[in-house]
Amino acid sequence: KFRLPRHCSAMSEYLEDYTRFTAELDFEIRTGSGGKAAYAKREIPPDTVLVEEMPLVWWPSTVTVKHGVNFCEACFASLPKFPDAVSCPGEQWCTKALERYPCCFAARKELRKWQMDASMEHQVTLEGMCKAVEHVVFTTLQFQQKANLEVQLAYLNALRPFNRFVAPPVDKFEGLNVDDVVEQINSVLRKDTVEKLGEEVANSLLSKETITTLLGQLVLNSQVIAVPAEGAKQKQTGAGIYVLQSCCNHSCVPNCEVAFNTCVELGLKTVEKIREGQELSISYVDNTMPIADRAKRLQNYFFTCECPKCLLEGKMDKKKDEVKEEEATPPTTAE
């Protein structure tokens, strides 16, 4: 059987990949006791764009879909209102996207309706999962055709980009029934996947084990995407997974930030001067929220933040609680 690893705590196998990716960048990816992280190769001034990166896969949020926002199905750029917009007219990227995700495009309305009925809150949608699976199918075919690899080896190579993302040590996800997700993905993709890759590889890729792992990798590593919406004050939102951005660990006092302009291309920029060898960090949540709200949101990433801001606010909250407890305690009277 050809299986995707459930949990890659040791990322040394993929360091060679990251070395190539960051060869001409101002930062590098290293591993430590806490897993992979990004570190500055040299001193970096504030407001420096470290990298601009396209996602491995991306998907629109259920809220954006529900509001009927028109957007390019390839790059998520906002489009003017016109009936049944599928893609930007004449855009080359859209043609490529249609080739890469044929089943998702054909069934996108059904996928999005299923998601709205199942869960409006979950960041990873059924469409996102189907795109991840179709990405593996498309890349497997590319390895077969361009590198002349046997289908099994091509498949293992196509899984490699996803293997770089750590999956959480759980197989249940709040707001999503994994069995329902597996059933829906198979109903949309099985016929096409078997035709392209054969029964054995299709069974591996569309198994509950592999889909659960992919779902976990998307849940743990997805980045919120927010770009301007045509004729609207609020931004249209989605999510995606980014190979290099996902290497940045969290801090509530980050030294870097993520920004989007008009499409899914992500910009990673410094917000302060960074020393040589210093770890790069971003905030996974709105760091202006109270510590309790931040901690609750960060539970989705399976860790407790111990950054300077959290430690300080935690001590302050503890002192406030002690004062309240003292005030609530009635004074003792001498008999």
Order of alpha helices (4+ residues) and beta strands (2+ residues): alpha-beta-beta-beta-beta-alpha-alpha-alpha-alpha-alpha-alpha-alpha-alpha-alpha-beta-beta-beta-beta-beta-beta-alpha-alpha
